[in-house]
Amino acid sequence: MIALLAMSPILLAKGMFMDGLIYSCVALNLKNGVGDFWHLQFTQTLYAQFHEHPPLAMWLQSLFMDILGTDYWVDRMFSILCVFTQGLLILKIAESVFQRSIYLAYWPLLFFLFTPLTLWMMPNNLLENTMGIFTLTATLTALLAHQKRKMSLAILSGLMISLAVYTKGPVGLFPFSFFVWLFFIQENRRHFTFYFGCFSMQLLGFLSGFFVPFLFSSEAQSSWKAYWDRQVINSIENVSTVPHRLYILQQTFLHILPMIALLFLIYLILKRKKKISLTHEKSKVFFWLIYGLSGIAPMMISMKQREFYLLPALPFVILSICILAQPVLLHMDDWIVKLSPKKIGLFSLIVLIASCFISYSQKGKMHRNIALQKDIEQMSSHIEPNQKVGIAPCLREDWSLYGYCYRYYYWSLETLSDHPFFISKKVRCSIPEEKFRAIEIPTQDFVLYTKISEDVSNLTPSLEHSQ
């Protein structure tokens, strides 16, 4: 409820991080019958063949649009639902780990939802939001296979890993390390046959989930080859977005630092009043920490790193810290259970009502790229939907402009001046030839031009999306 309150100002507001906006446009095309699972499309003119990522998350989002429609807020609901589903899975994993007290299981969930990175990613429709569901499910089923001594559950874990790979590529492979680290870190290593069998079943599930469609579909093979060449190989060899390879580990530490600081402060307060020490289950702490880092550290092979890449593995790092701080959390549980259930229920109801009120009050308002969105809205009174629109060369890499134009109005932009309309910026940007004239509209950053020789009022919408 509190996480919902924290997001309520932007829950129904317009505006999204550029990556999530692009994925939304791809899902929108699938919903409209433009392209298919192996042939994704962003716009008619930019990434008409979209192989920058595997297709599963965008395909699932298109199914979500089939149910709720294509309004801008549907993207937000899909993204938030994915993160809340992750939260439920984190709770299930924590319940299996913290068998001493059921209340302890809520702390990893709480810290995960209130990590700054999670709060930022939750409404922004990133692929990690969907991939996290599959990596967490893969981990949960692997954990249950270990605890219940049922190798067959490891097959389901492998299937979930294949879905994670179909969502975001090789970064979804890290749950394969579960039984490996469990064998080497657990004190009792006599059960090698069991761990090896579980790993084999996990691998069998993955091979079945990944290679069955791959081997029997030439379109799948072509799509994966294009993705591998464009995204994986190119990112490793040619793309650099960070100053050093340790950036992703640095960001991991920064995002868990508030949690560590809070727990350490409470530990110091408790230590002054009574004798308290950290947990003695050091092997369990070490296992979950190493397992979480297994989903983060391999990204250092590439200089293309973004802090949100670490989200799917972040819950396991948080879990390791919560295990270490068990004695502190047990004392905090004692404080909480003293609260009246009626008071807790009343507080939850007030938070829910406040969240709904704040969200509704912000419906349709713009919270990100405000000037850009307002300018596009002004231009929409002159440009019909489903048009190709020329843009100045200086806007070639303004990906948010591409995204908003297509998500709201199906405009496909390209750096050509032979279309009825042309968009440029007011400063430091080229203007079209003399055959264009500027349209007088109250825009802030952009200028809209139209061809003098054409009667733009006779233009009619034409859905000519390439397949």
C-alpha positions in Angstrom: 0.0 0.0 0.0 2.8 2.4 0.9 4.6 1.6 -2.4 1.4 2.4 -4.2 1.1 5.7 -2.4 4.7 6.5 -3.4 3.8 6.0 -7.0 0.4 7.6 -7.0 1.4 11.0 -8.4 2.5 9.3 -11.6 0.3 6.3 -11.7 -2.2 7.8 -14.2 0.1 10.6 -15.5 1.6 10.7 -19.0 5.2 10.2 -19.7 7.6 7.3 -19.6 11.3 6.5 -19.8 12.5 6.2 -23.4 13.2 2.5 -23.4 9.8 1.6 -21.9 8.2 3.9 -24.4 9.8 2.0 -27.3 8.7 -1.3 -25.9 5.2 0.0 -25.6 5.1 1.1 -29.2 6.3 -2.4 -30.3 3.6 -4.0 -28.2 1.0 -1.6 -29.6 1.9 -2.7 -33.1 1.5 -6.4 -32.2 -1.9 -5.6 -30.7 -2.9 -3.9 -33.9 -1.7 -6.8 -36.0 1.4 -5.1 -37.3 4.2 -7.7 -37.3 4.2 -10.9 -35.2 6.2 -12.7 -32.4 9.3 -13.0 -34.6 8.8 -9.9 -36.6 8.5 -6.9 -34.3 8.3 -3.3 -35.5 8.8 0.1 -33.8 7.8 2.5 -36.5 7.5 2.4 -40.3 10.7 4.3 -40.6 12.8 3.4 -37.5 13.4 -0.2 -36.6 10.8 -1.4 -39.0 12.4 -4.8 -38.2 13.0 -4.6 -34.5 15.5 -7.2 -33.3 17.1 -5.2 -30.5 15.6 -7.5 -27.8 13.8 -10.9 -27.7 10.1 -10.6 -28.1 8.4 -12.2 -25.1 7.8 -9.2 -22.8 6.4 -7.1 -25.7 4.2 -9.9 -26.8 2.8 -10.3 -23.3 2.2 -6.6 -23.1 0.3 -6.7 -26.4 -2.0 -9.4 -24.8 -2.5 -7.1 -21.9 -3.6 -4.4 -24.4 -6.0 -6.8 -25.9 -7.8 -6.9 -22.5 -7.6 -3.3 -21.3 -7.1 -1.3 -24.5 -4.4 0.9 -25.8 -4.7 4.0 -23.5 -1.3 5.3 -22.2 -2.1 4.2 -18.6 -2.3 0.6 -19.7 1.5 0.6 -20.1 1.8 1.7 -16.5 -0.6 -0.9 -15.2 1.3 -3.7 -17.0 4.6 -2.5 -15.7 3.4 -2.2 -12.1 1.6 -5.5 -12.2 4.9 -7.1 -13.2 6.8 -5.6 -10.3 4.0 -6.5 -7.8 4.2 -10.1 -9.1 7.9 -10.0 -8.4 7.0 -8.9 -4.9 4.8 -11.9 -4.3 7.5 -14.2 -5.5 10.0 -12.6 -3.3 7.6 -13.2 -0.4 7.3 -16.9 -1.3 11.1 -17.3 -1.5 11.6 -15.4 1.8 9.0 -17.6 3.5 10.9 -20.7 2.4 14.1 -19.2 3.8 12.8 -17.7 7.0 11.1 -20.6 8.6 11.6 -19.4 12.1 9.1 -16.5 11.7 6.6 -15.8 9.0 6.9 -12.1 9.7 10.5 -12.0 8.7 9.6 -12.9 5.1 8.0 -9.4 4.7 11.2 -7.5 5.2 12.9 -8.5 1.9 9.7 -7.5 0.1 9.5 -4.2 1.9 13.2 -3.3 1.2 12.8 -4.4 -2.4 9.7 -2.2 -3.0 11.3 0.8 -1.4 14.7 0.5 -3.0 15.1 3.7 -5.1 15.7 1.7 -8.3 12.5 -0.3 -7.8 10.4 2.8 -7.3 11.8 4.3 -10.4 11.5 1.2 -12.6 8.0 0.1 -11.4 6.0 2.5 -13.7 8.5 2.7 -16.5 7.8 -0.5 -18.5 11.3 -1.9 -18.7 12.0 -5.5 -19.8 13.7 -6.2 -16.4 10.2 -5.9 -14.8 9.0 -8.8 -16.8 12.2 -10.8 -16.8 12.3 -10.6 -13.0 9.1 -12.7 -12.8 10.8 -15.5 -14.6 14.1 -15.4 -12.8 12.4 -15.3 -9.4 10.1 -18.2 -10.4 13.1 -20.1 -11.6 14.8 -19.5 -8.2 11.7 -20.4 -6.2 11.2 -23.7 -8.0 14.9 -24.5 -7.6 14.7 -23.7 -3.9 11.6 -26.0 -3.5 13.4 -28.7 -5.4 16.2 -28.5 -2.9 14.1 -28.3 0.2 11.6 -31.0 -0.8 14.3 -33.2 -2.5 12.3 -33.3 -5.7 14.4 -33.1 -8.8 11.4 -32.8 -11.1 10.8 -29.3 -9.8 14.1 -28.3 -11.3 12.7 -28.9 -14.8 10.2 -26.1 -14.2 13.1 -23.9 -13.0 14.8 -24.5 -16.4 11.6 -23.7 -18.3 11.4 -20.4 -16.4 15.1 -19.6 -17.3 14.2 -20.1 -21.0 11.3 -17.6 -20.6 13.8 -15.1 -19.0 16.1 -15.5 -22.0 13.2 -15.0 -24.4 12.6 -11.7 -22.5 16.0 -10.1 -22.1 18.6 -12.5 -23.6 21.7 -14.1 -21.9 21.3 -12.0 -18.7 18.5 -14.3 -17.8 20.7 -17.3 -17.5 22.1 -16.7 -13.9 19.6 -19.0 -12.1 21.7 -21.9 -13.5 24.2 -21.0 -10.8 21.7 -21.9 -8.0 22.6 -25.6 -7.6 26.3 -24.9 -8.4 26.7 -22.4 -5.5 24.5 -24.5 -3.3 26.8 -27.4 -3.6 30.0 -25.5 -3.0 28.7 -23.2 -0.2 26.6 -25.6 1.8 28.6 -27.3 4.6 27.3 -30.8 3.7 28.6 -31.7 0.2 27.9 -35.4 0.4 24.8 -35.1 -1.8 26.7 -34.5 -5.1 24.4 -36.8 -7.0 21.3 -34.9 -5.9 22.8 -31.5 -6.8 24.1 -32.8 -10.2 20.7 -34.3 -10.9 18.9 -31.1 -10.1 21.2 -29.1 -12.3 20.7 -31.6 -15.1 16.9 -31.4 -14.8 17.2 -27.6 -14.8 19.3 -27.8 -18.0 16.8 -30.2 -19.6 13.9 -27.8 -18.8 15.8 -24.9 -20.4 16.8 -26.9 -23.5 13.2 -27.9 -24.0 11.8 -24.4 -23.5 14.4 -22.6 -25.6 15.4 -24.9 -28.4 12.1 -26.6 -29.3 10.7 -23.4 -30.9 14.2 -22.4 -32.1 14.9 -25.7 -33.9 11.5 -25.9 -35.6 11.2 -22.3 -36.8 13.5 -20.7 -39.3 11.9 -17.4 -38.4 13.0 -17.9 -34.8 16.5 -18.7 -35.9 16.7 -15.5 -38.1 15.3 -13.4 -35.2 17.8 -14.7 -32.7 20.7 -14.3 -35.1 19.8 -10.7 -35.8 19.5 -10.0 -32.0 22.8 -11.7 -31.3 24.6 -9.7 -34.0 23.0 -6.3 -33.3 22.6 -6.3 -29.6 24.9 -8.8 -27.9 28.1 -8.8 -30.1 27.8 -5.1 -31.0 27.3 -4.1 -27.3 30.4 -6.0 -26.2 32.6 -4.8 -29.0 31.4 -1.3 -29.8 29.1 0.3 -27.2 30.3 2.1 -24.1 27.9 3.8 -21.7 29.8 3.8 -18.4 33.3 5.1 -17.3 34.5 1.7 -15.9 33.5 -2.0 -15.8 32.7 -1.9 -12.1 29.9 0.5 -12.6 27.1 -2.1 -12.2 28.6 -3.3 -8.9 28.9 0.3 -7.7 25.3 1.0 -8.5 24.3 -2.2 -6.7 26.0 -1.0 -3.5 24.5 2.5 -3.8 21.0 1.2 -4.1 21.2 -1.1 -1.1 23.1 1.5 1.0 20.0 3.1 2.6 18.8 -0.3 3.7 22.2 -1.2 5.2 22.4 2.2 6.9 19.0 1.8 8.5 19.6 -1.8 9.7 23.0 -0.8 11.1 21.6 2.2 12.9 18.9 0.0 14.6 21.6 -2.6 15.4 23.6 0.0 17.2 20.5 1.2 19.2 19.6 -2.3 20.2 23.2 -3.2 21.1 23.3 -0.3 23.6 20.2 -1.7 25.4 20.7 -5.5 25.2 23.2 -8.1 23.9 22.5 -8.7 20.2 24.6 -10.1 17.5 24.2 -10.8 13.8 23.1 -14.2 12.5 25.3 -17.3 12.7 23.9 -18.6 9.4 26.9 -17.2 7.5 26.8 -19.9 4.8 23.2 -19.0 3.9 24.1 -15.3 3.8 27.1 -16.0 1.6 25.0 -18.2 -0.7 22.3 -15.7 -1.5 24.8 -12.8 -1.8 26.9 -14.8 -4.3 23.8 -16.0 -6.1 22.6 -12.4 -6.5 25.9 -11.2 -7.7 25.9 -14.0 -10.3 23.1 -12.1 -12.0 25.0 -8.8 -11.9 28.8 -9.4 -12.2 28.7 -11.0 -15.7 27.4 -7.7 -17.1 30.9 -6.3 -16.5 32.0 -8.1 -19.7 30.5 -5.2 -21.6 31.0 -1.5 -21.2 27.3 -1.1 -22.0 25.8 -1.0 -18.6 22.7 0.7 -17.1 21.8 0.6 -13.4 18.4 -0.9 -14.0 20.0 -4.0 -15.5 20.6 -5.2 -11.9 16.9 -5.3 -10.9 16.2 -9.0 -11.5 19.1 -10.1 -9.3 18.7 -7.3 -6.6 16.1 -9.2 -4.5 18.7 -11.9 -3.7 21.3 -9.4 -2.5 18.6 -7.8 -0.3 17.6 -11.3 1.0 21.2 -12.0 2.0 21.4 -8.8 4.0 18.1 -9.6 5.7 19.4 -13.0 6.7 22.5 -11.4 8.2 20.3 -9.0 10.1 17.8 -11.6 11.3 18.2 -10.7 15.1 17.6 -7.0 14.3 14.5 -7.8 12.2 13.1 -10.1 14.9 13.2 -7.2 17.3 11.5 -5.0 14.8 8.9 -7.7 14.3 8.2 -7.6 18.1 7.5 -3.8 17.8 5.1 -4.3 14.9 3.1 -7.2 16.3 2.2 -5.0 19.3 0.2 -2.8 17.0 -3.5 -3.4 16.9 -4.8 -5.2 13.7 -7.6 -2.6 13.6 -5.0 0.2 13.5 -3.0 -1.5 10.8 -6.2 -2.1 8.8 -7.4 1.5 9.2 -3.9 2.8 8.2 -4.0 0.6 5.0 -7.5 1.8 4.1 -6.4 5.5 4.5 -3.3 4.9 2.4 -5.4 3.2 -0.3 -7.9 6.0 -0.4 -5.1 8.6 -0.6 -3.4 6.7 -3.4 -6.6 6.6 -5.4 -7.3 10.3 -4.9 -3.8 11.4 -5.8 -3.7 9.2 -8.8 -7.0 10.4 -10.1 -6.1 14.0 -9.5 -3.0 13.5 -11.8 -4.8 11.6 -14.5 -3.8 12.9 -18.0 -1.2 15.3 -16.6 2.4 15.1 -17.8 5.1 14.3 -15.4 8.1 13.5 -17.8 9.3 15.3 -21.0 6.6 17.8 -20.4 7.6 20.4 -23.0 8.1 17.7 -25.6 4.7 16.1 -24.9 3.0 19.5 -25.0 4.6 20.4 -28.3 3.5 17.1 -29.9 0.0 17.7 -28.6 0.0 21.1 -30.3 1.2 19.6 -33.6 -1.4 16.9 -33.5 -4.1 19.5 -34.3 -2.5 19.8 -37.8 -1.1 16.4 -38.5 -3.5 13.5 -39.0 -2.6 10.2 -37.3 -0.8 7.4 -39.2 1.5 9.8 -41.2 5.1 9.8 -42.1 6.7 13.1 -40.9 10.0 14.6 -41.8 12.4 15.7 -39.1 15.6 17.8 -39.1 18.9 15.9 -38.9 19.5 17.3 -35.4 16.5 15.2 -34.1 17.8 12.0 -35.6 18.6 10.5 -32.2 15.8 12.1 -30.1 14.3 8.7 -29.3 11.7 10.1 -27.0 10.4 12.2 -29.9 10.0 9.1 -32.0 8.4 7.2 -29.2 5.8 9.7 -28.1 4.9 10.6 -31.7 4.2 6.9 -32.5 2.6 5.9 -29.2 0.1 8.7 -29.2 -0.5 9.4 -33.0 1.2 6.7 -35.0 3.6 9.2 -36.7 6.6 7.6 -38.2 9.5 10.1 -38.3 12.5 10.2 -40.7 15.1 12.7 -41.7 13.6 13.5 -45.1 11.9 16.6 -46.3 9.6 15.1 -48.9 6.6 14.6 -46.6 3.7 17.1 -46.1 5.0 18.0 -42.6 8.5 18.7 -41.2 9.5 19.1 -37.6 12.6 21.0 -36.5 13.7 22.8 -33.3 13.6 26.5 -32.7 17.3 26.8 -31.9 20.5 25.2 -33.4 18.6 23.0 -35.8 18.3 23.2 -39.6 15.1 24.4 -41.3 13.6 22.9 -44.5 13.8 24.3 -48.0 11.8 27.3 -49.1 8.9 25.1 -50.2 7.9 24.8 -46.6 6.3 27.4 -44.3 6.1 27.4 -40.5 2.8 26.8 -38.9 1.9 29.3 -36.1 1.2 27.1 -33.1 2.2 27.8 -29.4 5.0 25.3 -29.2 7.9 25.7 -26.8 10.9 23.9 -28.4 9.8 22.7 -31.8 8.7 24.2 -35.1 6.2 22.5 -37.4 6.5 23.2 -41.1 4.1 22.3 -43.9 4.6 22.2 -47.7 3.4 25.3 -49.4 2.5 23.5 -52.6 0.2 20.9 -51.0 -3.3 21.2 -49.5 -2.7 19.5 -46.2 -6.4 19.8 -45.2 -7.3 17.0 -47.7 -5.0 14.5 -46.1 -6.8 11.5 -44.7 -5.4 8.9 -42.3 -3.9 5.8 -43.9 -2.7 2.9 -41.8 0.2 1.7 -44.0 2.3 -0.1 -41.4 4.9 -2.4 -43.0 4.6 -5.9 -41.9 
